[in-house]
Each structure stands twice: as C-alpha cells, then as structure tokens.
Amino acid sequence: RSSVPAYPVHLEINTNVGMYVNFVPENVTTYLIADKNGIHLNGVTQPLTVQDAYGYAGTVVYIDGFHPYGAYDLCCPHCLLRDKPCTVDGIFAICPVCGEEYDIYSGNGVPTHGISTEPLRQHMTTYNPGSGKLLVSPKQ
C-alpha cells in the first residue's frame, strides 16, 4: 500500500508511430514523463488526449533493465507534495524537497538513500510487442 494518493493513470502509447517510434525495450534507460502539460519524450511534447490521465504528481514511464517497461507516480512518498514532483536524472527519480533518490531502473522504485522508507507508487504496464502498444494503468 502506498502513501501517495491513488489518482487515475491511463496512457496508451503506440511505439510504431510518431515521437514514440524509438521508445522500445531495446533502448534501455529511455523514459517519458506525462504530466498536466502533456507527454514529454526526447525534447518533444505531445498534448494529452481526452482519455489520458497522468496520476497524482505526474508519471514516469521507464525502459528498465528487468522488464520492458516500468512506470511510477512522480510524487515522493515521504513528502507527498503534488506540486513538487520528483525529477528524473539517469536511472533515478529525485525529490526536489527531501533529496531522496528512487531507483527507477530496477523495476521497483525503491529509495536508495536518505529518509524515505517507501518506494514510489508503481503503475502497471502492459506491452504487446506485436502491435507496439504500451498501456500504463493503475496497479491493482
């Protein structure tokens, strides 16, 4: 159970088209961020669609080292500040308030040092390599 409030998250990404064409499992450590301003990937921003939802403080979708994709809410579970989401630097999500680093490469979102004892809220990812479709939804 996460301290971060459960907010709707729904992203449908087609890795066969547009700016998402290189967002495939072979490109390890690539990530996109979805927030109130849209979906950001490699310096390009795509507006959110009507059905998109980005979670409590924004969502990072990461091509990690263990599964094709991992996805986490960017709210620090220690600070719980929706308006101060974690930033992504390499394989870490870093809280701008307490400085905690969360490992988003491992598929767990666990804190690596600092004061937090709880991992980032994880979202579920479903990827169909045949169609290239990636779905990010709430973890049950």
ROMAR-421294 format. One record per residue: y, z negated, x negated of N, C-alpha, C in turn; residue in one letter. Coordinates in pm, 1 decimal, decimal comma. Layout:
% ROMAR-421294
+----------+----------+----------+----------+----------+----------+----------+----------+----------+------+
:     n_yy :     n_zz :     n_xx :    ca_yy :    ca_zz :    ca_xx :     c_yy :     c_zz :     c_xx : rest :
+----------+----------+----------+----------+----------+----------+----------+----------+----------+------+
:        Y :        Z :        X :        Y :        Z :        X :        Y :        Z :        X :    A :
...
+----------+----------+----------+----------+----------+----------+----------+----------+----------+------+
% end
This chain:
% ROMAR-421294
+----------+----------+----------+----------+----------+----------+----------+----------+----------+------+
:     n_yy :     n_zz :     n_xx :    ca_yy :    ca_zz :    ca_xx :     c_yy :     c_zz :     c_xx : rest :
+----------+----------+----------+----------+----------+----------+----------+----------+----------+------+
:   -118,3 :      0,0 :    -83,5 :      0,0 :      0,0 :      0,0 :    124,0 :      0,0 :    -87,5 :    R :
:    224,2 :     79,9 :    -51,0 :    345,0 :     93,3 :   -131,6 :    462,3 :     19,4 :    -66,9 :    S :
:    549,1 :    -34,6 :   -150,9 :    672,8 :    -96,6 :   -102,8 :    774,5 :      7,9 :    -58,5 :    S :
:    759,7 :    130,1 :   -107,5 :    851,7 :    238,5 :    -70,9 :    824,0 :    277,8 :     73,5 :    V :
:    928,1 :    280,2 :    157,7 :    906,1 :    316,2 :    297,8 :    839,1 :    452,2 :    313,2 :    P :
:    749,2 :    460,4 :    409,6 :    680,7 :    586,5 :    439,5 :    776,1 :    676,6 :    517,0 :    A :
:    815,3 :    785,0 :    456,3 :    902,5 :    883,9 :    518,5 :    827,1 :   1015,9 :    522,7 :    Y :
:    860,2 :   1101,2 :    618,0 :    790,2 :   1230,0 :    625,9 :    805,8 :   1310,7 :    497,0 :    P :
:    696,2 :   1370,6 :    456,3 :    698,6 :   1465,9 :    346,0 :    610,1 :   1582,8 :    387,6 :    V :
:    666,5 :   1701,5 :    376,5 :    592,4 :   1822,5 :    412,7 :    654,4 :   1939,2 :    336,1 :    H :
:    579,3 :   1990,4 :    241,2 :    624,0 :   2106,5 :    164,4 :    510,2 :   2206,2 :    159,7 :    L :
:    539,5 :   2330,4 :    192,9 :    442,1 :   2438,6 :    181,8 :    494,9 :   2537,1 :     78,9 :    E :
:    420,8 :   2551,7 :    -29,7 :    465,1 :   2634,2 :   -141,2 :    362,0 :   2743,9 :   -164,0 :    I :
:    408,6 :   2867,7 :   -164,7 :    320,6 :   2981,2 :   -191,7 :    344,6 :   3024,8 :   -335,9 :    N :
:    247,4 :   2997,0 :   -422,8 :    264,1 :   3026,1 :   -565,0 :    248,5 :   3174,9 :   -597,9 :    T :
:    236,8 :   3256,8 :   -494,9 :    226,8 :   3402,0 :   -515,9 :    359,9 :   3474,3 :   -496,3 :    N :
:    464,1 :   3401,6 :   -454,5 :    589,4 :   3470,1 :   -421,2 :    711,1 :   3398,6 :   -478,6 :    V :
:    816,4 :   3476,9 :   -496,2 :    948,5 :   3425,1 :   -531,1 :    950,9 :   3336,5 :   -653,8 :    G :
:   1032,4 :   3232,6 :   -645,9 :   1052,0 :   3144,5 :   -760,8 :    929,2 :   3059,9 :   -791,8 :    M :
:    830,4 :   3059,4 :   -703,0 :    711,6 :   2976,0 :   -722,1 :    598,9 :   3046,3 :   -797,1 :    Y :
:    618,4 :   3172,3 :   -835,1 :    509,5 :   3252,1 :   -889,9 :    452,4 :   3193,5 :  -1020,4 :    V :
:    530,1 :   3119,7 :  -1095,6 :    479,5 :   3058,0 :  -1219,0 :    444,7 :   2911,3 :  -1201,4 :    N :
:    452,1 :   2861,4 :  -1077,8 :    419,6 :   2720,5 :  -1051,1 :    270,7 :   2709,3 :  -1021,2 :    F :
:    191,0 :   2737,6 :  -1122,7 :     44,8 :   2743,1 :  -1109,2 :    -18,9 :   2645,3 :  -1208,2 :    V :
:   -142,1 :   2602,1 :  -1181,1 :   -205,9 :   2499,6 :  -1263,5 :   -212,0 :   2528,8 :  -1413,3 :    P :
:   -209,5 :   2653,6 :  -1451,9 :   -213,6 :   2686,3 :  -1594,3 :    -87,4 :   2641,3 :  -1668,4 :    E :
:     22,0 :   2625,0 :  -1596,3 :    149,5 :   2586,4 :  -1658,2 :    166,8 :   2434,6 :  -1654,4 :    N :
:     82,9 :   2365,0 :  -1729,4 :     82,5 :   2218,8 :  -1730,0 :    219,5 :   2164,7 :  -1770,0 :    V :
:    257,1 :   2056,3 :  -1710,0 :    384,6 :   1983,0 :  -1724,1 :    503,4 :   2054,4 :  -1660,3 :    T :
:    478,9 :   2151,3 :  -1575,4 :    587,0 :   2210,6 :  -1495,7 :    601,4 :   2127,4 :  -1369,1 :    T :
:    723,5 :   2112,3 :  -1321,0 :    742,3 :   2034,5 :  -1198,9 :    854,0 :   2094,8 :  -1114,1 :    Y :
:    851,1 :   2060,4 :   -986,4 :    962,1 :   2092,4 :   -897,4 :   1004,5 :   1964,0 :   -828,8 :    L :
:   1129,1 :   1961,3 :   -786,1 :   1183,3 :   1846,8 :   -714,2 :   1236,3 :   1894,5 :   -581,2 :    I :
:   1200,3 :   1823,3 :   -475,2 :   1253,2 :   1850,2 :   -341,3 :   1338,7 :   1730,6 :   -301,2 :    A :
:   1460,5 :   1757,8 :   -257,6 :   1549,1 :   1652,2 :   -209,7 :   1639,6 :   1709,0 :   -101,4 :    D :
:   1738,1 :   1631,2 :    -58,8 :   1823,9 :   1674,7 :     51,8 :   1898,9 :   1804,3 :     21,9 :    K :
:   1908,4 :   1841,4 :   -106,0 :   1980,4 :   1962,8 :   -143,9 :   1891,7 :   2086,2 :   -155,5 :    N :
:   1760,6 :   2069,8 :   -137,6 :   1671,5 :   2184,4 :   -144,7 :   1554,6 :   2159,5 :   -237,3 :    G :
:   1488,7 :   2266,2 :   -278,8 :   1376,1 :   2259,5 :   -370,1 :   1420,7 :   2322,0 :   -502,0 :    I :
:   1407,5 :   2246,4 :   -609,8 :   1459,0 :   2287,0 :   -740,5 :   1342,8 :   2313,0 :   -835,9 :    H :
:   1343,0 :   2429,2 :   -896,0 :   1238,1 :   2466,0 :   -990,7 :   1296,6 :   2558,9 :  -1095,5 :    L :
:   1287,8 :   2517,6 :  -1221,5 :   1333,1 :   2600,5 :  -1334,7 :   1476,1 :   2652,4 :  -1317,6 :    N :
:   1565,8 :   2565,8 :  -1274,1 :   1706,2 :   2602,4 :  -1262,3 :   1742,1 :   2679,6 :  -1137,8 :    G :
:   1645,6 :   2705,0 :  -1050,2 :   1671,3 :   2777,1 :   -924,9 :   1653,9 :   2679,6 :   -809,2 :    V :
:   1740,1 :   2691,5 :   -708,7 :   1729,3 :   2607,1 :   -590,0 :   1704,2 :   2692,8 :   -468,4 :    T :
:   1602,7 :   2655,4 :   -393,3 :   1567,5 :   2721,1 :   -267,0 :   1605,0 :   2624,1 :   -155,3 :    Q :
:   1674,7 :   2668,5 :    -51,0 :   1706,7 :   2577,4 :     59,1 :   1580,3 :   2527,2 :    128,3 :    P :
:   1587,8 :   2407,6 :    182,5 :   1477,2 :   2355,6 :    262,1 :   1466,5 :   2435,0 :    391,0 :    L :
:   1345,7 :   2451,0 :    441,3 :   1327,4 :   2514,3 :    571,3 :   1322,5 :   2405,5 :    677,8 :    T :
:   1319,5 :   2444,9 :    802,5 :   1320,7 :   2350,2 :    913,6 :   1200,9 :   2256,2 :    907,4 :    V :
:   1085,4 :   2305,9 :    866,6 :    965,7 :   2221,5 :    864,3 :    952,3 :   2137,2 :    737,3 :    Q :
:   1035,3 :   2161,7 :    635,2 :   1026,1 :   2084,5 :    510,8 :   1077,5 :   1942,4 :    529,2 :    D :
:   1011,0 :   1848,0 :    466,6 :   1055,5 :   1709,2 :    460,2 :   1027,5 :   1661,2 :    318,2 :    A :
:   1119,6 :   1587,6 :    259,5 :   1111,6 :   1557,2 :    116,7 :   1084,0 :   1410,7 :     83,2 :    Y :
:   1043,2 :   1328,9 :    181,6 :   1010,5 :   1190,0 :    153,2 :   1131,6 :   1099,3 :    159,0 :    G :
:   1118,6 :    980,0 :    103,5 :   1223,3 :    877,7 :    113,3 :   1341,5 :    906,2 :     20,7 :    Y :
:   1314,8 :    927,1 :   -108,2 :   1423,9 :    948,5 :   -204,2 :   1413,5 :   1083,3 :   -273,7 :    A :
:   1327,7 :   1169,4 :   -222,5 :   1300,5 :   1296,8 :   -288,1 :   1158,3 :   1294,8 :   -338,8 :    G :
:   1104,9 :   1411,8 :   -365,4 :    966,2 :   1423,6 :   -409,5 :    959,7 :   1509,3 :   -534,8 :    T :
:    879,0 :   1464,8 :   -630,1 :    848,0 :   1547,7 :   -745,7 :    704,6 :   1596,7 :   -728,4 :    V :
:    685,0 :   1726,8 :   -748,1 :    551,2 :   1786,4 :   -747,9 :    527,3 :   1831,6 :   -891,3 :    V :
:    420,3 :   1782,2 :   -950,0 :    397,0 :   1796,6 :  -1092,7 :    260,9 :   1860,2 :  -1118,8 :    Y :
:    255,9 :   1954,9 :  -1209,7 :    127,7 :   2008,8 :  -1254,6 :     80,8 :   1915,1 :  -1364,8 :    I :
:    -20,6 :   1834,4 :  -1333,2 :    -58,9 :   1727,6 :  -1425,2 :   -181,7 :   1765,4 :  -1507,4 :    D :
:   -227,3 :   1672,5 :  -1587,1 :   -336,0 :   1701,8 :  -1678,7 :   -475,2 :   1678,9 :  -1623,4 :    G :
:   -486,2 :   1627,9 :  -1500,8 :   -615,9 :   1588,8 :  -1447,8 :   -652,7 :   1659,9 :  -1318,4 :    F :
:   -554,0 :   1695,4 :  -1239,3 :   -573,3 :   1766,8 :  -1113,5 :   -476,5 :   1884,2 :  -1116,5 :    H :
:   -494,5 :   1983,6 :  -1031,1 :   -395,3 :   2092,0 :  -1034,3 :   -252,5 :   2041,8 :  -1010,7 :    P :
:   -234,5 :   1953,1 :   -911,5 :   -100,1 :   1906,3 :   -878,2 :   -101,7 :   1758,5 :   -844,4 :    Y :
:      9,0 :   1691,8 :   -875,9 :     33,1 :   1555,0 :   -832,0 :    168,9 :   1552,4 :   -764,5 :    G :
:    190,3 :   1462,2 :   -670,0 :    319,5 :   1453,9 :   -601,5 :    353,0 :   1307,7 :   -573,7 :    A :
:    479,8 :   1274,0 :   -597,3 :    525,8 :   1136,1 :   -582,4 :    664,5 :   1132,1 :   -520,4 :    Y :
:    689,7 :   1025,0 :   -444,6 :    825,7 :    997,8 :   -399,5 :    904,5 :    949,7 :   -520,5 :    D :
:   1029,7 :    987,4 :   -530,7 :   1111,5 :    952,1 :   -646,0 :   1181,8 :    817,4 :   -631,8 :    L :
:   1148,8 :    740,6 :   -529,5 :   1206,3 :    607,1 :   -514,4 :   1132,2 :    509,4 :   -605,6 :    C :
:   1204,6 :    435,3 :   -685,8 :   1145,4 :    332,7 :   -770,8 :   1095,5 :    218,8 :   -681,2 :    C :
:    966,8 :    184,0 :   -687,0 :    914,4 :     78,1 :   -601,0 :    964,4 :    -61,3 :   -637,8 :    P :
:   1027,5 :    -75,3 :   -753,7 :   1086,8 :   -204,1 :   -790,0 :   1227,4 :   -217,8 :   -730,3 :    H :
:   1307,5 :   -112,4 :   -740,8 :   1447,9 :   -117,4 :   -695,5 :   1464,8 :    -80,8 :   -547,9 :    C :
:   1380,6 :     11,4 :   -498,2 :   1383,4 :     56,3 :   -358,3 :   1518,8 :    112,0 :   -314,6 :    L :
:   1585,9 :    184,6 :   -404,3 :   1716,4 :    242,7 :   -372,7 :   1701,4 :    391,7 :   -343,0 :    L :
:   1717,4 :    426,4 :   -216,8 :   1701,2 :    565,4 :   -174,3 :   1805,4 :    657,5 :   -236,5 :    R :
:   1924,8 :    605,0 :   -257,0 :   2034,0 :    688,0 :   -308,9 :   2038,2 :    693,4 :   -462,4 :    D :
:   1941,2 :    630,3 :   -528,8 :   1932,6 :    636,4 :   -674,8 :   1788,5 :    670,8 :   -714,9 :    K :
:   1746,6 :    794,9 :   -686,7 :   1608,5 :    834,5 :   -717,2 :   1582,9 :    840,9 :   -867,2 :    P :
:   1456,4 :    830,8 :   -901,6 :   1415,3 :    849,1 :  -1040,7 :   1447,1 :    992,1 :  -1083,6 :    C :
:   1475,8 :   1007,2 :  -1210,1 :   1492,9 :   1140,1 :  -1268,1 :   1365,2 :   1174,0 :  -1344,1 :    T :
:   1342,0 :   1300,2 :  -1368,1 :   1220,7 :   1341,9 :  -1438,4 :   1258,8 :   1386,0 :  -1578,7 :    V :
:   1187,4 :   1330,9 :  -1676,1 :   1208,2 :   1365,6 :  -1815,6 :   1070,4 :   1381,6 :  -1879,6 :    D :
:   1031,9 :   1505,2 :  -1905,2 :    899,7 :   1530,0 :  -1961,2 :    791,1 :   1488,6 :  -1864,0 :    G :
:    705,6 :   1396,2 :  -1906,9 :    594,1 :   1353,5 :  -1822,4 :    623,5 :   1223,0 :  -1749,0 :    I :
:    750,0 :   1181,2 :  -1749,6 :    788,0 :   1055,0 :  -1687,0 :    893,0 :   1072,2 :  -1579,0 :    F :
:    884,0 :    987,3 :  -1476,6 :    992,3 :    968,6 :  -1380,5 :   1058,9 :    837,4 :  -1421,2 :    A :
:   1190,7 :    838,7 :  -1437,0 :   1262,4 :    723,1 :  -1491,7 :   1364,4 :    672,8 :  -1390,4 :    I :
:   1358,2 :    542,6 :  -1360,5 :   1452,6 :    482,3 :  -1267,0 :   1588,5 :    466,2 :  -1335,5 :    C :
:   1696,8 :    516,1 :  -1273,6 :   1828,6 :    504,4 :  -1335,2 :   1886,6 :    362,8 :  -1325,9 :    P :
:   1823,7 :    275,7 :  -1248,5 :   1875,9 :    139,7 :  -1230,6 :   1805,6 :     41,4 :  -1324,0 :    V :
:   1672,3 :     29,6 :  -1313,2 :   1599,2 :    -69,5 :  -1393,7 :   1542,8 :    -11,4 :  -1522,8 :    C :
:   1539,5 :    121,8 :  -1534,7 :   1491,5 :    186,4 :  -1656,1 :   1340,6 :    202,2 :  -1665,0 :    G :
:   1267,8 :    159,8 :  -1561,4 :   1121,9 :    173,6 :  -1563,4 :   1082,9 :    320,9 :  -1576,1 :    E :
:    979,4 :    347,0 :  -1654,0 :    923,1 :    481,3 :  -1666,6 :    788,7 :    483,7 :  -1595,0 :    E :
:    768,2 :    587,9 :  -1515,7 :    642,3 :    606,2 :  -1442,9 :    574,1 :    731,4 :  -1494,9 :    Y :
:    446,5 :    719,7 :  -1526,9 :    368,4 :    831,3 :  -1580,2 :    327,5 :    923,4 :  -1465,4 :    D :
:    387,9 :   1041,0 :  -1457,5 :    352,7 :   1134,5 :  -1350,4 :    254,1 :   1240,8 :  -1398,6 :    I :
:    219,9 :   1238,9 :  -1525,7 :    125,5 :   1336,3 :  -1581,0 :    -19,6 :   1295,5 :  -1557,5 :    Y :
:    -44,4 :   1166,5 :  -1548,0 :   -180,8 :   1115,7 :  -1539,0 :   -242,3 :   1129,5 :  -1400,9 :    S :
:   -161,0 :   1162,4 :  -1301,2 :   -211,0 :   1168,3 :  -1164,5 :   -206,1 :   1034,5 :  -1093,8 :    G :
:   -139,5 :    936,1 :  -1154,3 :   -134,9 :    802,7 :  -1095,3 :      5,2 :    750,1 :  -1065,9 :    N :
:    107,3 :    797,0 :  -1136,8 :    243,4 :    749,0 :  -1115,0 :    264,4 :    603,8 :  -1153,7 :    G :
:    185,5 :    554,1 :  -1250,5 :    190,5 :    412,8 :  -1287,1 :    308,1 :    381,9 :  -1379,9 :    V :
:    361,1 :    257,7 :  -1369,9 :    466,6 :    218,1 :  -1463,4 :    409,3 :    205,4 :  -1604,1 :    P :
:    486,6 :    247,2 :  -1704,2 :    436,2 :    244,1 :  -1841,4 :    491,6 :    126,7 :  -1920,8 :    T :
:    606,6 :     79,3 :  -1885,2 :    662,8 :    -41,4 :  -1945,7 :    779,1 :    -85,3 :  -1858,1 :    H :
:    829,1 :   -203,7 :  -1882,9 :    940,6 :   -252,0 :  -1802,0 :    895,6 :   -356,7 :  -1702,7 :    G :
:    962,4 :   -360,9 :  -1587,6 :    942,4 :   -472,6 :  -1495,9 :    866,9 :   -437,5 :  -1368,8 :    I :
:    845,1 :   -312,7 :  -1343,4 :    775,6 :   -274,5 :  -1220,6 :    625,6 :   -300,4 :  -1233,3 :    S :
:    566,5 :   -345,7 :  -1124,9 :    422,1 :   -370,1 :  -1123,7 :    349,6 :   -273,8 :  -1029,9 :    T :
:    424,3 :   -184,6 :   -969,6 :    368,8 :    -96,7 :   -866,9 :    392,3 :     49,2 :   -903,8 :    E :
:    294,8 :    137,7 :   -878,6 :    315,6 :    280,4 :   -906,2 :    407,8 :    344,1 :   -803,0 :    P :
:    451,2 :    465,4 :   -834,8 :    527,9 :    544,6 :   -738,8 :    442,4 :    571,7 :   -615,5 :    L :
:    508,0 :    589,0 :   -499,6 :    434,5 :    628,2 :   -378,6 :    380,6 :    768,3 :   -400,6 :    R :
:    250,8 :    782,2 :   -385,3 :    185,8 :    910,7 :   -409,5 :    172,4 :    989,0 :   -279,3 :    Q :
:    190,1 :   1119,5 :   -288,8 :    167,6 :   1209,3 :   -176,2 :     39,0 :   1287,5 :   -201,5 :    H :
:    -16,3 :   1342,2 :    -97,0 :   -137,6 :   1422,7 :   -108,3 :   -100,4 :   1568,1 :   -136,7 :    M :
:   -175,1 :   1631,3 :   -224,4 :   -156,9 :   1774,2 :   -249,9 :   -288,1 :   1845,8 :   -221,0 :    T :
:   -276,3 :   1959,0 :   -154,6 :   -391,3 :   2043,6 :   -126,6 :   -356,4 :   2183,4 :   -176,0 :    T :
:   -437,3 :   2234,3 :   -266,7 :   -410,4 :   2365,3 :   -326,2 :   -528,5 :   2457,7 :   -302,8 :    Y :
:   -499,0 :   2578,0 :   -254,8 :   -600,3 :   2680,3 :   -234,5 :   -575,9 :   2790,5 :   -337,4 :    N :
:   -654,8 :   2796,2 :   -445,4 :   -630,8 :   2896,1 :   -549,0 :   -641,5 :   3039,8 :   -498,4 :    P :
:   -727,0 :   3063,2 :   -399,8 :   -743,3 :   3198,3 :   -346,7 :   -616,9 :   3251,2 :   -281,2 :    G :
:   -552,8 :   3168,5 :   -200,8 :   -430,6 :   3211,2 :   -130,8 :   -304,5 :   3176,1 :   -208,8 :    S :
:   -317,1 :   3085,5 :   -306,8 :   -199,1 :   3042,0 :   -381,7 :   -113,9 :   2942,5 :   -305,9 :    G :
:   -165,5 :   2888,2 :   -196,9 :    -85,5 :   2796,5 :   -114,2 :   -107,1 :   2651,3 :   -155,6 :    K :
:      4,2 :   2582,6 :   -172,4 :      6,1 :   2440,8 :   -206,1 :     73,3 :   2366,7 :    -91,9 :    L :
:      8,0 :   2263,7 :    -39,9 :     63,5 :   2181,4 :     67,4 :     80,2 :   2040,3 :     14,7 :    L :
:    201,0 :   1984,4 :     32,1 :    228,9 :   1845,1 :     -1,5 :    254,5 :   1771,8 :    128,1 :    V :
:    177,6 :   1663,6 :    150,1 :    185,8 :   1588,2 :    274,9 :    166,9 :   1440,1 :    245,5 :    S :
:    187,2 :   1352,6 :    345,7 :    170,5 :   1209,0 :    319,2 :     26,3 :   1176,3 :    282,7 :    P :
:     10,8 :   1080,7 :    193,8 :   -122,1 :   1032,7 :    156,7 :   -167,4 :    934,4 :    264,4 :    K :
:   -286,9 :    954,2 :    313,8 :   -336,6 :    868,0 :    421,9 :   -390,2 :    739,0 :    367,6 :    Q :
+----------+----------+----------+----------+----------+----------+----------+----------+----------+------+
% end
